[in-house]
Amino acid sequence: MVQKVFNVEGMSCSHCVKAVTDAVKALDGVASVKVELDAKTAAVEFDAAKVSDARIREAIEEEGYEVRV
Ligand SMILES: [Cu+2]
């Protein structure tokens, strides 16, 4: 399992947090997601054999948020 923190721009409320959380959680290989609105982060624990950083990033961006590396 790998843990990585993504910096997410554009989240403004709890709905945004839920949208990002649900989008990432829906990916196969993701074990856990913890999104912090104030810190603008999404801490994701995932199986690198099943899902990539890039795929997680894409899922967040598909919801309309920007990921800063
Ligand atoms: Cu919102």
N, CA, C, O and the ligand as a Tripos MOL2 file, in Angstrom:
@<TRIPOS>MOLECULE
protein
  277   275    70     0     0
PROTEIN
NO_CHARGES

@<TRIPOS>ATOM
      1 N           0.8450   -1.2020    0.0000 N.3       1 MET1
      2 CA          0.0000    0.0000    0.0000 C.3       1 MET1
      3 C           0.8840    1.2570    0.0000 C.2       1 MET1
      4 O           1.9000    1.3320    0.6900 O.2       1 MET1
      5 N           0.4670    2.2030   -0.7750 N.am      2 VAL2
      6 CA          1.2010    3.4570   -0.8740 C.3       2 VAL2
      7 C           0.2980    4.5610   -0.3420 C.2       2 VAL2
      8 O          -0.9170    4.5330   -0.5360 O.2       2 VAL2
      9 N           0.9110    5.5380    0.3360 N.am      3 GLN3
     10 CA          0.1170    6.6710    0.7850 C.3       3 GLN3
     11 C           0.6610    7.9220    0.1160 C.2       3 GLN3
     12 O           1.8700    8.1550    0.0870 O.2       3 GLN3
     13 N          -0.2480    8.7210   -0.4190 N.am      4 LYS4
     14 CA          0.1950    9.9340   -1.0730 C.3       4 LYS4
     15 C          -0.7970   11.0630   -0.7930 C.2       4 LYS4
     16 O          -2.0100   10.8570   -0.7560 O.2       4 LYS4
     17 N          -0.2450   12.2550   -0.5990 N.am      5 VAL5
     18 CA         -1.1000   13.4060   -0.3470 C.3       5 VAL5
     19 C          -1.1460   14.2680   -1.6140 C.2       5 VAL5
     20 O          -0.1150   14.7030   -2.1280 O.2       5 VAL5
     21 N          -2.3530   14.5000   -2.0940 N.am      6 PHE6
     22 CA         -2.5500   15.3410   -3.2810 C.3       6 PHE6
     23 C          -3.0130   16.7190   -2.8130 C.2       6 PHE6
     24 O          -3.8350   16.8230   -1.9030 O.2       6 PHE6
     25 N          -2.4980   17.7500   -3.4180 N.am      7 ASN7
     26 CA         -2.9560   19.1120   -3.1070 C.3       7 ASN7
     27 C          -4.0600   19.4490   -4.0830 C.2       7 ASN7
     28 O          -3.8560   19.4660   -5.2970 O.2       7 ASN7
     29 N          -5.2390   19.7180   -3.5340 N.am      8 VAL8
     30 CA         -6.4150   19.9340   -4.3760 C.3       8 VAL8
     31 C          -6.8880   21.3850   -4.2720 C.2       8 VAL8
     32 O          -7.1930   21.8810   -3.1880 O.2       8 VAL8
     33 N          -6.9390   22.0410   -5.4130 N.am      9 GLU9
     34 CA         -7.3970   23.4360   -5.4610 C.3       9 GLU9
     35 C          -8.8520   23.4900   -5.8970 C.2       9 GLU9
     36 O          -9.2880   22.7060   -6.7400 O.2       9 GLU9
     37 N          -9.5930   24.4150   -5.3190 N.am     10 GLY10
     38 CA        -10.9550   24.6660   -5.7940 C.3      10 GLY10
     39 C         -12.0620   24.1350   -4.9100 C.2      10 GLY10
     40 O         -13.2390   24.3440   -5.2030 O.2      10 GLY10
     41 N         -11.7060   23.4470   -3.8260 N.am     11 MET11
     42 CA        -12.7620   22.9380   -2.9340 C.3      11 MET11
     43 C         -13.2090   24.0590   -1.9930 C.2      11 MET11
     44 O         -12.3810   24.7360   -1.3840 O.2      11 MET11
     45 N         -14.5310   24.2470   -1.8810 N.am     12 SER12
     46 CA        -15.0050   25.3400   -1.0430 C.3      12 SER12
     47 C         -15.9840   24.9320    0.0500 C.2      12 SER12
     48 O         -16.2740   25.7280    0.9420 O.2      12 SER12
     49 N         -16.4950   23.7110   -0.0020 N.am     13 CYS13
     50 CA        -17.4650   23.3130    1.0230 C.3      13 CYS13
     51 C         -17.4800   21.8020    1.1810 C.2      13 CYS13
     52 O         -16.7220   21.0800    0.5330 O.2      13 CYS13
     53 N         -18.3660   21.3430    2.0630 N.am     14 SER14
     54 CA        -18.4030   19.9120    2.3430 C.3      14 SER14
     55 C         -18.8740   19.0860    1.1440 C.2      14 SER14
     56 O         -18.5740   17.8960    1.0490 O.2      14 SER14
     57 N         -19.6110   19.7180    0.2340 N.am     15 HIS15
     58 CA        -20.0160   18.9800   -0.9610 C.3      15 HIS15
     59 C         -18.8170   18.6860   -1.8500 C.2      15 HIS15
     60 O         -18.7190   17.6230   -2.4640 O.2      15 HIS15
     61 N         -17.9160   19.6440   -1.9040 N.am     16 CYS16
     62 CA        -16.6880   19.4470   -2.6830 C.3      16 CYS16
     63 C         -15.8850   18.2990   -2.0780 C.2      16 CYS16
     64 O         -15.3630   17.4420   -2.7920 O.2      16 CYS16
     65 N         -15.7990   18.3000   -0.7610 N.am     17 VAL17
     66 CA        -15.0520   17.2490   -0.0630 C.3      17 VAL17
     67 C         -15.6620   15.8880   -0.3930 C.2      17 VAL17
     68 O         -14.9510   14.9150   -0.6410 O.2      17 VAL17
     69 N         -16.9890   15.8440   -0.3900 N.am     18 LYS18
     70 CA        -17.6670   14.5840   -0.6750 C.3      18 LYS18
     71 C         -17.4570   14.1670   -2.1280 C.2      18 LYS18
     72 O         -17.2390   12.9900   -2.4160 O.2      18 LYS18
     73 N         -17.5230   15.1290   -3.0350 N.am     19 ALA19
     74 CA        -17.3460   14.8160   -4.4550 C.3      19 ALA19
     75 C         -15.9640   14.2170   -4.7080 C.2      19 ALA19
     76 O         -15.8260   13.2240   -5.4230 O.2      19 ALA19
     77 N         -14.9440   14.8350   -4.1110 N.am     20 VAL20
     78 CA        -13.5720   14.3470   -4.2920 C.3      20 VAL20
     79 C         -13.4150   12.9790   -3.6230 C.2      20 VAL20
     80 O         -12.8500   12.0520   -4.2030 O.2      20 VAL20
     81 N         -13.9230   12.8710   -2.4020 N.am     21 THR21
     82 CA        -13.8160   11.6100   -1.6690 C.3      21 THR21
     83 C         -14.4690   10.4740   -2.4500 C.2      21 THR21
     84 O         -13.8710    9.4140   -2.6360 O.2      21 THR21
     85 N         -15.6990   10.7030   -2.9040 N.am     22 ASP22
     86 CA        -16.4230    9.6500   -3.6170 C.3      22 ASP22
     87 C         -15.7490    9.2690   -4.9300 C.2      22 ASP22
     88 O         -15.6880    8.0920   -5.2870 O.2      22 ASP22
     89 N         -15.2450   10.2720   -5.6470 N.am     23 ALA23
     90 CA        -14.6060   10.0050   -6.9380 C.3      23 ALA23
     91 C         -13.3570    9.1460   -6.7620 C.2      23 ALA23
     92 O         -13.1040    8.2290   -7.5440 O.2      23 ALA23
     93 N         -12.5860    9.4540   -5.7320 N.am     24 VAL24
     94 CA        -11.3420    8.6960   -5.5150 C.3      24 VAL24
     95 C         -11.6590    7.3090   -4.9610 C.2      24 VAL24
     96 O         -11.0640    6.3120   -5.3700 O.2      24 VAL24
     97 N         -12.6010    7.2650   -4.0280 N.am     25 LYS25
     98 CA        -12.9880    5.9890   -3.4110 C.3      25 LYS25
     99 C         -13.5140    4.9980   -4.4380 C.2      25 LYS25
    100 O         -13.3650    3.7870   -4.2770 O.2      25 LYS25
    101 N         -14.1330    5.5210   -5.4980 N.am     26 ALA26
    102 CA        -14.7280    4.6560   -6.5120 C.3      26 ALA26
    103 C         -13.6820    3.9240   -7.3510 C.2      26 ALA26
    104 O         -14.0080    2.9630   -8.0480 O.2      26 ALA26
    105 N         -12.4380    4.3710   -7.2880 N.am     27 LEU27
    106 CA        -11.3890    3.7370   -8.0910 C.3      27 LEU27
    107 C         -10.9790    2.4050   -7.4850 C.2      27 LEU27
    108 O         -10.8360    2.2720   -6.2700 O.2      27 LEU27
    109 N         -10.7950    1.4280   -8.3530 N.am     28 ASP28
    110 CA        -10.3430    0.1230   -7.8950 C.3      28 ASP28
    111 C          -8.9040    0.2540   -7.3880 C.2      28 ASP28
    112 O          -8.0580    0.8450   -8.0600 O.2      28 ASP28
    113 N          -8.6340   -0.2890   -6.2240 N.am     29 GLY29
    114 CA         -7.2840   -0.2400   -5.6740 C.3      29 GLY29
    115 C          -7.0950    0.8180   -4.6090 C.2      29 GLY29
    116 O          -6.0540    0.8600   -3.9530 O.2      29 GLY29
    117 N          -8.0960    1.6810   -4.4250 N.am     30 VAL30
    118 CA         -7.9990    2.7130   -3.3950 C.3      30 VAL30
    119 C          -8.5320    2.1520   -2.0720 C.2      30 VAL30
    120 O          -9.6680    1.6870   -1.9900 O.2      30 VAL30
    121 N          -7.6860    2.2080   -1.0450 N.am     31 ALA31
    122 CA         -8.0760    1.6560    0.2550 C.3      31 ALA31
    123 C          -8.7470    2.7010    1.1340 C.2      31 ALA31
    124 O          -9.7310    2.4070    1.8120 O.2      31 ALA31
    125 N          -8.2200    3.9160    1.1230 N.am     32 SER32
    126 CA         -8.8440    4.9600    1.9330 C.3      32 SER32
    127 C          -8.5440    6.3480    1.3790 C.2      32 SER32
    128 O          -7.5410    6.5630    0.6990 O.2      32 SER32
    129 N          -9.4280    7.2710    1.6830 N.am     33 VAL33
    130 CA         -9.2810    8.6580    1.2310 C.3      33 VAL33
    131 C          -9.6410    9.5630    2.3920 C.2      33 VAL33
    132 O         -10.6700    9.3750    3.0400 O.2      33 VAL33
    133 N          -8.7850   10.5510    2.6530 N.am     34 LYS34
    134 CA         -9.1400   11.5200    3.6820 C.3      34 LYS34
    135 C          -8.9050   12.9100    3.1130 C.2      34 LYS34
    136 O          -7.7690   13.3300    2.8950 O.2      34 LYS34
    137 N         -10.0090   13.6170    2.8780 N.am     35 VAL35
    138 CA         -9.9210   14.9480    2.2850 C.3      35 VAL35
    139 C         -10.0500   16.0000    3.3770 C.2      35 VAL35
    140 O         -10.9600   15.9430    4.2040 O.2      35 VAL35
    141 N          -9.1290   16.9650    3.3730 N.am     36 GLU36
    142 CA         -9.1590   18.0650    4.3430 C.3      36 GLU36
    143 C          -9.4370   19.3550    3.5800 C.2      36 GLU36
    144 O          -8.6420   19.7910    2.7480 O.2      36 GLU36
    145 N         -10.5800   19.9470    3.8840 N.am     37 LEU37
    146 CA        -10.9750   21.1690    3.1850 C.3      37 LEU37
    147 C         -10.0230   22.3340    3.4740 C.2      37 LEU37
    148 O          -9.5680   23.0120    2.5530 O.2      37 LEU37
    149 N          -9.7260   22.5640    4.7600 N.am     38 ASP38
    150 CA         -8.8620   23.6900    5.1320 C.3      38 ASP38
    151 C          -7.4460   23.5390    4.5990 C.2      38 ASP38
    152 O          -6.8380   24.5050    4.1380 O.2      38 ASP38
    153 N          -6.9390   22.3450    4.6650 N.am     39 ALA39
    154 CA         -5.5670   22.1020    4.2030 C.3      39 ALA39
    155 C          -5.4910   21.9460    2.6880 C.2      39 ALA39
    156 O          -4.4050   21.9670    2.1080 O.2      39 ALA39
    157 N          -6.6640   21.7870    2.0430 N.am     40 LYS40
    158 CA         -6.7450   21.5470    0.5970 C.3      40 LYS40
    159 C          -5.9500   20.3210    0.1920 C.2      40 LYS40
    160 O          -5.1800   20.3500   -0.7680 O.2      40 LYS40
    161 N          -6.1460   19.2580    0.9290 N.am     41 THR41
    162 CA         -5.4190   18.0300    0.6130 C.3      41 THR41
    163 C          -6.3530   16.8280    0.5460 C.2      41 THR41
    164 O          -7.4440   16.8160    1.1170 O.2      41 THR41
    165 N          -5.8830   15.8320   -0.1690 N.am     42 ALA42
    166 CA         -6.5570   14.5410   -0.1950 C.3      42 ALA42
    167 C          -5.4690   13.4980    0.0460 C.2      42 ALA42
    168 O          -4.5940   13.2870   -0.7940 O.2      42 ALA42
    169 N          -5.5400   12.8530    1.2040 N.am     43 ALA43
    170 CA         -4.5710   11.8050    1.5330 C.3      43 ALA43
    171 C          -5.1840   10.4820    1.0930 C.2      43 ALA43
    172 O          -6.2490   10.0820    1.5620 O.2      43 ALA43
    173 N          -4.4920    9.8210    0.1900 N.am     44 VAL44
    174 CA         -5.0320    8.5980   -0.3930 C.3      44 VAL44
    175 C          -4.0910    7.4300   -0.1260 C.2      44 VAL44
    176 O          -2.8790    7.5220   -0.3230 O.2      44 VAL44
    177 N          -4.6850    6.3310    0.3270 N.am     45 GLU45
    178 CA         -3.9170    5.1140    0.5220 C.3      45 GLU45
    179 C          -4.3570    4.1680   -0.5890 C.2      45 GLU45
    180 O          -5.5460    3.8850   -0.7370 O.2      45 GLU45
    181 N          -3.4070    3.6890   -1.3580 N.am     46 PHE46
    182 CA         -3.7930    2.8560   -2.5000 C.3      46 PHE46
    183 C          -2.7810    1.7770   -2.8360 C.2      46 PHE46
    184 O          -1.6270    1.8140   -2.4070 O.2      46 PHE46
    185 N          -3.2480    0.8200   -3.6120 N.am     47 ASP47
    186 CA         -2.4100   -0.2780   -4.0770 C.3      47 ASP47
    187 C          -1.8480    0.1430   -5.4390 C.2      47 ASP47
    188 O          -2.5780    0.2300   -6.4270 O.2      47 ASP47
    189 N          -0.5580    0.3980   -5.4700 N.am     48 ALA48
    190 CA          0.0630    0.9180   -6.6880 C.3      48 ALA48
    191 C           0.0350   -0.0780   -7.8480 C.2      48 ALA48
    192 O           0.2620    0.3000   -8.9980 O.2      48 ALA48
    193 N          -0.2380   -1.3330   -7.5520 N.am     49 ALA49
    194 CA         -0.3360   -2.3300   -8.6150 C.3      49 ALA49
    195 C          -1.6780   -2.2160   -9.3460 C.2      49 ALA49
    196 O          -1.8260   -2.6840  -10.4750 O.2      49 ALA49
    197 N          -2.6410   -1.5900   -8.6880 N.am     50 LYS50
    198 CA         -3.9870   -1.5040   -9.2740 C.3      50 LYS50
    199 C          -4.3550   -0.1220   -9.7980 C.2      50 LYS50
    200 O          -5.1200    0.0030  -10.7530 O.2      50 LYS50
    201 N          -3.8120    0.9020   -9.1750 N.am     51 VAL51
    202 CA         -4.1940    2.2590   -9.5690 C.3      51 VAL51
    203 C          -2.9710    3.1670   -9.4520 C.2      51 VAL51
    204 O          -2.1420    2.9940   -8.5590 O.2      51 VAL51
    205 N          -2.8700    4.1300  -10.3590 N.am     52 SER52
    206 CA         -1.7020    5.0130  -10.3730 C.3      52 SER52
    207 C          -2.0360    6.3930   -9.8090 C.2      52 SER52
    208 O          -3.2010    6.7780   -9.7060 O.2      52 SER52
    209 N          -0.9910    7.1200   -9.4520 N.am     53 ASP53
    210 CA         -1.1140    8.5270   -9.0550 C.3      53 ASP53
    211 C          -1.9010    9.2990  -10.0940 C.2      53 ASP53
    212 O          -2.8020   10.0790   -9.7860 O.2      53 ASP53
    213 N          -1.5170    9.0440  -11.3580 N.am     54 ALA54
    214 CA         -2.1100    9.7840  -12.4770 C.3      54 ALA54
    215 C          -3.6090    9.5210  -12.5780 C.2      54 ALA54
    216 O          -4.3870   10.4230  -12.8880 O.2      54 ALA54
    217 N          -4.0000    8.2940  -12.3170 N.am     55 ARG55
    218 CA         -5.4250    7.9360  -12.4060 C.3      55 ARG55
    219 C          -6.2070    8.6180  -11.2820 C.2      55 ARG55
    220 O          -7.3340    9.0680  -11.4900 O.2      55 ARG55
    221 N          -5.6180    8.6920  -10.1140 N.am     56 ILE56
    222 CA         -6.2700    9.3470   -8.9730 C.3      56 ILE56
    223 C          -6.4180   10.8380   -9.2690 C.2      56 ILE56
    224 O          -7.4710   11.4330   -9.0360 O.2      56 ILE56
    225 N          -5.3630   11.4130   -9.7750 N.am     57 ARG57
    226 CA         -5.3640   12.8200  -10.1310 C.3      57 ARG57
    227 C          -6.4620   13.1390  -11.1550 C.2      57 ARG57
    228 O          -7.1890   14.1260  -11.0480 O.2      57 ARG57
    229 N          -6.5400   12.2480  -12.1510 N.am     58 GLU58
    230 CA         -7.5410   12.4030  -13.1990 C.3      58 GLU58
    231 C          -8.9650   12.3530  -12.6170 C.2      58 GLU58
    232 O          -9.8330   13.1290  -13.0180 O.2      58 GLU58
    233 N          -9.1890   11.4400  -11.6780 N.am     59 ALA59
    234 CA        -10.5240   11.3020  -11.0630 C.3      59 ALA59
    235 C         -10.9020   12.5890  -10.3270 C.2      59 ALA59
    236 O         -12.0580   13.0120  -10.3610 O.2      59 ALA59
    237 N          -9.9310   13.2020   -9.6700 N.am     60 ILE60
    238 CA        -10.1970   14.4620   -8.9550 C.3      60 ILE60
    239 C         -10.4670   15.5730   -9.9640 C.2      60 ILE60
    240 O         -11.3790   16.3790   -9.7820 O.2      60 ILE60
    241 N          -9.6760   15.6100  -11.0220 N.am     61 GLU61
    242 CA         -9.8400   16.6580  -12.0330 C.3      61 GLU61
    243 C         -11.1540   16.5170  -12.8010 C.2      61 GLU61
    244 O         -11.7460   17.5060  -13.2310 O.2      61 GLU61
    245 N         -11.5980   15.2670  -12.9660 N.am     62 GLU62
    246 CA        -12.8790   15.0300  -13.6310 C.3      62 GLU62
    247 C         -14.0450   15.6300  -12.8470 C.2      62 GLU62
    248 O         -15.0870   15.9440  -13.4220 O.2      62 GLU62
    249 N         -13.8680   15.7860  -11.5410 N.am     63 GLU63
    250 CA        -14.9060   16.3970  -10.7050 C.3      63 GLU63
    251 C         -14.8550   17.9270  -10.7890 C.2      63 GLU63
    252 O         -15.7370   18.6080  -10.2660 O.2      63 GLU63
    253 N         -13.8360   18.4560  -11.4370 N.am     64 GLY64
    254 CA        -13.7400   19.8970  -11.6160 C.3      64 GLY64
    255 C         -12.7550   20.6130  -10.6960 C.2      64 GLY64
    256 O         -12.7820   21.8390  -10.5810 O.2      64 GLY64
    257 N         -11.8940   19.8500  -10.0500 N.am     65 TYR65
    258 CA        -10.8950   20.4550   -9.1610 C.3      65 TYR65
    259 C          -9.5130   20.3030   -9.7730 C.2      65 TYR65
    260 O          -9.2780   19.4650  -10.6440 O.2      65 TYR65
    261 N          -8.6190   21.1300   -9.2930 N.am     66 GLU66
    262 CA         -7.2750   21.1030   -9.8440 C.3      66 GLU66
    263 C          -6.3040   20.4550   -8.8450 C.2      66 GLU66
    264 O          -6.3560   20.7280   -7.6460 O.2      66 GLU66
    265 N          -5.4430   19.6140   -9.3510 N.am     67 VAL67
    266 CA         -4.4630   18.9650   -8.4860 C.3      67 VAL67
    267 C          -3.1010   19.5810   -8.7300 C.2      67 VAL67
    268 O          -2.6170   19.6260   -9.8610 O.2      67 VAL67
    269 N          -2.4870   20.0560   -7.6510 N.am     68 ARG68
    270 CA         -1.1480   20.6170   -7.7370 C.3      68 ARG68
    271 C          -0.1640   19.5970   -7.2120 C.2      68 ARG68
    272 O          -0.3610   19.0020   -6.1520 O.2      68 ARG68
    273 N           0.8820   19.4100   -7.9590 N.am     69 VAL69
    274 CA          1.8760   18.4110   -7.5360 C.3      69 VAL69
    275 C           2.9320   19.0860   -6.6690 C.2      69 VAL69
    276 O           3.8640   18.4280   -6.2060 O.2      69 VAL69
    277 CU        -18.4090   22.7290   -2.5350 Cu       70 CU70
@<TRIPOS>BOND
     1     1     2 1
     2     2     3 1
     3     3     4 2
     4     3     5 am
     5     5     6 1
     6     6     7 1
     7     7     8 2
     8     7     9 am
     9     9    10 1
    10    10    11 1
    11    11    12 2
    12    11    13 am
    13    13    14 1
    14    14    15 1
    15    15    16 2
    16    15    17 am
    17    17    18 1
    18    18    19 1
    19    19    20 2
    20    19    21 am
    21    21    22 1
    22    22    23 1
    23    23    24 2
    24    23    25 am
    25    25    26 1
    26    26    27 1
    27    27    28 2
    28    27    29 am
    29    29    30 1
    30    30    31 1
    31    31    32 2
    32    31    33 am
    33    33    34 1
    34    34    35 1
    35    35    36 2
    36    35    37 am
    37    37    38 1
    38    38    39 1
    39    39    40 2
    40    39    41 am
    41    41    42 1
    42    42    43 1
    43    43    44 2
    44    43    45 am
    45    45    46 1
    46    46    47 1
    47    47    48 2
    48    47    49 am
    49    49    50 1
    50    50    51 1
    51    51    52 2
    52    51    53 am
    53    53    54 1
    54    54    55 1
    55    55    56 2
    56    55    57 am
    57    57    58 1
    58    58    59 1
    59    59    60 2
    60    59    61 am
    61    61    62 1
    62    62    63 1
    63    63    64 2
    64    63    65 am
    65    65    66 1
    66    66    67 1
    67    67    68 2
    68    67    69 am
    69    69    70 1
    70    70    71 1
    71    71    72 2
    72    71    73 am
    73    73    74 1
    74    74    75 1
    75    75    76 2
    76    75    77 am
    77    77    78 1
    78    78    79 1
    79    79    80 2
    80    79    81 am
    81    81    82 1
    82    82    83 1
    83    83    84 2
    84    83    85 am
    85    85    86 1
    86    86    87 1
    87    87    88 2
    88    87    89 am
    89    89    90 1
    90    90    91 1
    91    91    92 2
    92    91    93 am
    93    93    94 1
    94    94    95 1
    95    95    96 2
    96    95    97 am
    97    97    98 1
    98    98    99 1
    99    99   100 2
   100    99   101 am
   101   101   102 1
   102   102   103 1
   103   103   104 2
   104   103   105 am
   105   105   106 1
   106   106   107 1
   107   107   108 2
   108   107   109 am
   109   109   110 1
   110   110   111 1
   111   111   112 2
   112   111   113 am
   113   113   114 1
   114   114   115 1
   115   115   116 2
   116   115   117 am
   117   117   118 1
   118   118   119 1
   119   119   120 2
   120   119   121 am
   121   121   122 1
   122   122   123 1
   123   123   124 2
   124   123   125 am
   125   125   126 1
   126   126   127 1
   127   127   128 2
   128   127   129 am
   129   129   130 1
   130   130   131 1
   131   131   132 2
   132   131   133 am
   133   133   134 1
   134   134   135 1
   135   135   136 2
   136   135   137 am
   137   137   138 1
   138   138   139 1
   139   139   140 2
   140   139   141 am
   141   141   142 1
   142   142   143 1
   143   143   144 2
   144   143   145 am
   145   145   146 1
   146   146   147 1
   147   147   148 2
   148   147   149 am
   149   149   150 1
   150   150   151 1
   151   151   152 2
   152   151   153 am
   153   153   154 1
   154   154   155 1
   155   155   156 2
   156   155   157 am
   157   157   158 1
   158   158   159 1
   159   159   160 2
   160   159   161 am
   161   161   162 1
   162   162   163 1
   163   163   164 2
   164   163   165 am
   165   165   166 1
   166   166   167 1
   167   167   168 2
   168   167   169 am
   169   169   170 1
   170   170   171 1
   171   171   172 2
   172   171   173 am
   173   173   174 1
   174   174   175 1
   175   175   176 2
   176   175   177 am
   177   177   178 1
   178   178   179 1
   179   179   180 2
   180   179   181 am
   181   181   182 1
   182   182   183 1
   183   183   184 2
   184   183   185 am
   185   185   186 1
   186   186   187 1
   187   187   188 2
   188   187   189 am
   189   189   190 1
   190   190   191 1
   191   191   192 2
   192   191   193 am
   193   193   194 1
   194   194   195 1
   195   195   196 2
   196   195   197 am
   197   197   198 1
   198   198   199 1
   199   199   200 2
   200   199   201 am
   201   201   202 1
   202   202   203 1
   203   203   204 2
   204   203   205 am
   205   205   206 1
   206   206   207 1
   207   207   208 2
   208   207   209 am
   209   209   210 1
   210   210   211 1
   211   211   212 2
   212   211   213 am
   213   213   214 1
   214   214   215 1
   215   215   216 2
   216   215   217 am
   217   217   218 1
   218   218   219 1
   219   219   220 2
   220   219   221 am
   221   221   222 1
   222   222   223 1
   223   223   224 2
   224   223   225 am
   225   225   226 1
   226   226   227 1
   227   227   228 2
   228   227   229 am
   229   229   230 1
   230   230   231 1
   231   231   232 2
   232   231   233 am
   233   233   234 1
   234   234   235 1
   235   235   236 2
   236   235   237 am
   237   237   238 1
   238   238   239 1
   239   239   240 2
   240   239   241 am
   241   241   242 1
   242   242   243 1
   243   243   244 2
   244   243   245 am
   245   245   246 1
   246   246   247 1
   247   247   248 2
   248   247   249 am
   249   249   250 1
   250   250   251 1
   251   251   252 2
   252   251   253 am
   253   253   254 1
   254   254   255 1
   255   255   256 2
   256   255   257 am
   257   257   258 1
   258   258   259 1
   259   259   260 2
   260   259   261 am
   261   261   262 1
   262   262   263 1
   263   263   264 2
   264   263   265 am
   265   265   266 1
   266   266   267 1
   267   267   268 2
   268   267   269 am
   269   269   270 1
   270   270   271 1
   271   271   272 2
   272   271   273 am
   273   273   274 1
   274   274   275 1
   275   275   276 2
@<TRIPOS>SUBSTRUCTURE
     1 MET1         2 RESIDUE 1 A MET
     2 VAL2         6 RESIDUE 1 A VAL
     3 GLN3        10 RESIDUE 1 A GLN
     4 LYS4        14 RESIDUE 1 A LYS
     5 VAL5        18 RESIDUE 1 A VAL
     6 PHE6        22 RESIDUE 1 A PHE
     7 ASN7        26 RESIDUE 1 A ASN
     8 VAL8        30 RESIDUE 1 A VAL
     9 GLU9        34 RESIDUE 1 A GLU
    10 GLY10       38 RESIDUE 1 A GLY
    11 MET11       42 RESIDUE 1 A MET
    12 SER12       46 RESIDUE 1 A SER
    13 CYS13       50 RESIDUE 1 A CYS
    14 SER14       54 RESIDUE 1 A SER
    15 HIS15       58 RESIDUE 1 A HIS
    16 CYS16       62 RESIDUE 1 A CYS
    17 VAL17       66 RESIDUE 1 A VAL
    18 LYS18       70 RESIDUE 1 A LYS
    19 ALA19       74 RESIDUE 1 A ALA
    20 VAL20       78 RESIDUE 1 A VAL
    21 THR21       82 RESIDUE 1 A THR
    22 ASP22       86 RESIDUE 1 A ASP
    23 ALA23       90 RESIDUE 1 A ALA
    24 VAL24       94 RESIDUE 1 A VAL
    25 LYS25       98 RESIDUE 1 A LYS
    26 ALA26      102 RESIDUE 1 A ALA
    27 LEU27      106 RESIDUE 1 A LEU
    28 ASP28      110 RESIDUE 1 A ASP
    29 GLY29      114 RESIDUE 1 A GLY
    30 VAL30      118 RESIDUE 1 A VAL
    31 ALA31      122 RESIDUE 1 A ALA
    32 SER32      126 RESIDUE 1 A SER
    33 VAL33      130 RESIDUE 1 A VAL
    34 LYS34      134 RESIDUE 1 A LYS
    35 VAL35      138 RESIDUE 1 A VAL
    36 GLU36      142 RESIDUE 1 A GLU
    37 LEU37      146 RESIDUE 1 A LEU
    38 ASP38      150 RESIDUE 1 A ASP
    39 ALA39      154 RESIDUE 1 A ALA
    40 LYS40      158 RESIDUE 1 A LYS
    41 THR41      162 RESIDUE 1 A THR
    42 ALA42      166 RESIDUE 1 A ALA
    43 ALA43      170 RESIDUE 1 A ALA
    44 VAL44      174 RESIDUE 1 A VAL
    45 GLU45      178 RESIDUE 1 A GLU
    46 PHE46      182 RESIDUE 1 A PHE
    47 ASP47      186 RESIDUE 1 A ASP
    48 ALA48      190 RESIDUE 1 A ALA
    49 ALA49      194 RESIDUE 1 A ALA
    50 LYS50      198 RESIDUE 1 A LYS
    51 VAL51      202 RESIDUE 1 A VAL
    52 SER52      206 RESIDUE 1 A SER
    53 ASP53      210 RESIDUE 1 A ASP
    54 ALA54      214 RESIDUE 1 A ALA
    55 ARG55      218 RESIDUE 1 A ARG
    56 ILE56      222 RESIDUE 1 A ILE
    57 ARG57      226 RESIDUE 1 A ARG
    58 GLU58      230 RESIDUE 1 A GLU
    59 ALA59      234 RESIDUE 1 A ALA
    60 ILE60      238 RESIDUE 1 A ILE
    61 GLU61      242 RESIDUE 1 A GLU
    62 GLU62      246 RESIDUE 1 A GLU
    63 GLU63      250 RESIDUE 1 A GLU
    64 GLY64      254 RESIDUE 1 A GLY
    65 TYR65      258 RESIDUE 1 A TYR
    66 GLU66      262 RESIDUE 1 A GLU
    67 VAL67      266 RESIDUE 1 A VAL
    68 ARG68      270 RESIDUE 1 A ARG
    69 VAL69      274 RESIDUE 1 A VAL
    70 CU70       277 GROUP 0 **** ****
